[in-house]
Amino acid sequence: MLTFPNAKINLGLYVTEKRPDGYHNIESVFYPVGWEEPLEITKSEKTSFVSSGIAIPGSPESNLCLKAYELLKKDFDLPPVRIHLHKTIPIGAGLGGGSADASFTLKLLNEMFSLDLSDEKLEDYASGLGADCPFFIKNRPVLARGTGNLFEPVELDLSAYRLVLVNPGIHVGTAEAYAGVRPKPAPFDLTELLRLPVTEWKGKLHNDFEDSTFPNHPEIARIKENLYEAGALYASMTGSGATVYGIFEKQLNLVFPKSYAIWESVES
């Protein structure tokens, strides 16, 4: 069976406090976007994970898709499977691609083997794989709090706009991103702000990681500037980078280096 995990972007991202366990609490709206990659699961004589496309660091045994299978196998008598992921969503890019792959593996196994797991139960399993993995079970806009694991549904639809995502292939480590951030409460109610027209988001909606990432990686900052120069109503880095997105009223011919990974939403 075949499925297509998709990416997400952050609309605003505020690092609100450092926790006693060393992690950080955040506040952000997660919004699903249509940058997808094929994931196929078939019955096999031996369980395995293989990938093509963008090279995935680490051993196949450590991949989240295989961990998702093993998590369900603890509670269900699953037969051996072959998991094949064709990786097209940039890795470590603030797009949640790995988390999506894991959660879509859970959903596909649930369907393949008629496990009859509810979305809520699948979210429980997904939470054992990563903080933002549960988001991709329902795959709808949410206000995320905690470590990115506490969700509240948000009514938000950007389908009338053109979304452009640009990834320059720069790796921004999590430790590097957090190093320059001083946790503080969000200055306003994020869901209330997002009820404003997109034309009013600029200068109000902010990603705290830009403060530490842009000085270290001016090329990422330039992408945001280029998107605004091209007519974006709003532009921002997503997650801890290095992907930057722009929200446009119409399709435009944007030119970036061939080494960049680019995704654009289709006309609605």
N, C-alpha and C positions, 0 to 999 in steps of 0.2 A: 504494500500500500504506500501511497505517496502523499506527502503533505508539504506545506510551504511556510516554514517559520518566517516571521517578519520582524523588522526592527522597531524601535521606539525612539522618541526624542523627549527631552526634558523641556517643558515650558516653565522657565524659572527653576532655579535650584539654589536653595539656601541651606547652608550648614549651620544648624541652630545651636548645637551644643556637643561637647565631647562627653562620652559616657564613661562610667567607672570601668567598664570592660575594655576600654581603649578604642572602641568604635565611635562613630559620630552619628548623631541624629540629623536628619535632613527634612526639608519640606520642598516638595516639587510636584508638578503635574506630569504624569507619564502619559504620552499620547502615541498610539500605534501608527506606524507609517507602512507604506506598501513595498519597502525594500525587502525582497524575499529571497530565500534560497531553498532548493529542493532537498527534501529529506525522505528517504525511502527505507522501509522496513519490510523484510521478507523472511519467511521461515527458512531455516537452514539446519545443517547437521551440527554446526558448531556456532556458538555465539561470537560475533566479531563486530568491530567497528572499522569502517574504512572511510576515507575522505578524499575528495578531489577539489580542484579549484584552489583557493587561497590556502597555503600551507598552515596547518594548525600546530602550534607548539606543544611539546609534551608527547607522551606515549598514548597510543589508542586506548589503553586500559584506564587512563586518567580522564578521558573525555566525559563531559557531563551527560551526553546521550547514553553512553554505556552505563553510567552511574544511575541514570533514571530507570533503565531496564532492571538493573540489579536491585534497586529499591523496591520495585513492584514484585520482583521475583521472590523477595523475602516473604510476601504475603499471598502470592498466587503461584500456581503451578504453571509457569510460562514455559513454552518450548524454546529451544535455541533459535536465535534470529540473527540476521545479518543487517546491520544498520549502515546505510551509505548516505553521507552528507556531502553535497556539493557546495563548498563554502564560497559565498559571494559577498556576504556582509563583512566589512572590515573588522578585524579582531582588535579588542581593546580600544575601541573608537568612541565609546559613549553611546552606543546604539543598542546594547543589550542582546546582541546576536547569539552569544553562547547560552544565555539564560532562555532565550526563545527556543533554541534547539532542544534544550533539556525538557522544557514544558511541552513542546509539541511532540516530543517522543512519548511522554506520559499519555498525552491525549490520543495519539495514534495507537499505542498499545492497548489502551482502554477500548478503543473501537475495534481493533483487529480481533481481540480475544474476548469481546463481550463481557468485560469486567463489571459493567454497570456502575462505575464510580461517578458520583455527582461532581459538579464543578468544585464544590466546597471540599470534598475529599481529595480531589486532584490538587487543589491548592495546598492542602496539608502535606501531601507528598512533595510538591514542588518547593515548599519552604525548607525542606531538608537538603535541597540542592543549591540554594542561593537566595539572598535576600529579595531580589526583584523577580525571581522565577515565577512566583504565584501570579504576578501581573499578567503573564501571557496565557494563563488558562482561560480567562474570560476575554482578555485582549481588548478592553475598552478603556477610555480615558478615566484616570483616577487621580485623586490627590493622595500622594504618598508621604507618609511620615515615618517616624522611627528610623531604622536603618535603611528604609526603602521597602519595608515589609508590611506596613499598616496602610490599608487602602480605604478610600472613601470615594464612591462613584461621583463623577463630574459630568455635567451636561455640556459637551463641547464638540463642535463639528467644524472642521477646517476644509471640508471637501470642496467648498466653493473657491478655494485658493489654490495657487500653484506652489508646491513645496519643492525646494531644491536643497539637497544635502551634498556637502562637499567634504571629502576626506583626503588630506594631503599625504597620508602614509606616515605621519609622525607619531611616535609612541610617547605617550605621556603616562608615566607611572603613577599609581594611586598615591604612593608616599609623597612623590613630588607635588602632586596636585593639592594634597592636604597641607603640605608644609607652609604654604603662604596664606592659608585661610584662618581667620580669627572667628570662631563660632559666635553667632549672635542671633537672637530671634529675628524672624522675618519681619520687615518693617510694616507689613500690611497683611490683610486677609488675601491669600493668593487666589482663591476661587472668586472672590469679589472682583479682583483686578482683571481676571480673565473674562469677566462678563462685559468689560469695556470693549469697544471696537478694536480690532487688531491695529488700526492706525494710531491708537493711543498707547500701545504697549512699549514703544521705544522710549528709553529713558526711565521707565518704571520697572519693567520686568527684567530680572537680572539673574545671571548664573555666577555664584560666588567663585567658582573655579577659574573664571576668566581673570580674576585679580592676580592669581599666582601663575597661571599658565601663559598668558599673553606676554609678560615681560621676558619669560624664558624662551618662548617660541613666537617671535614676531610674525612668522609666516602664517600662523593660525589667525592672529589678529588681523592681518591683511585680508584674509579671506572674508572675514566679517565686513570689513570696510568695502571690499569689492562688491559684496552682495547689496549693501546699501547704495553704493554708487550705481548699481544696475537697476535700482528701483524697488528693492525689498521694502515692504511695509514694516517688517520686523526681522531681525537676524540675531542669532545667538549660537554660542557653542553648546553642545549637548553633553550631558554627563561631565566627566573630567577630561573630555576631549579625546581625539583632536578633531572630531567632525563638527562642522558648523552648518547650520541650516538657515535658509531664508524663506520668508513667506511673501509671495507675490500675488498681485491681482490677475496677472496673465502670464502666458508663456513668453519667455525671452531667450534670445540666443546668447548664452553665457560662455565665455572662453576661459578655461583654466588649463594648466599644464597637463599633458597626456598621462603623466604619472599619477595624477589625482584620480580617486574613485568618486564618481558622480552619480547621483540618483535624482530623478525628477518625477513628480507625480504626473499622472496622465490627466488629460482634460476631463472634467466631470460632466 
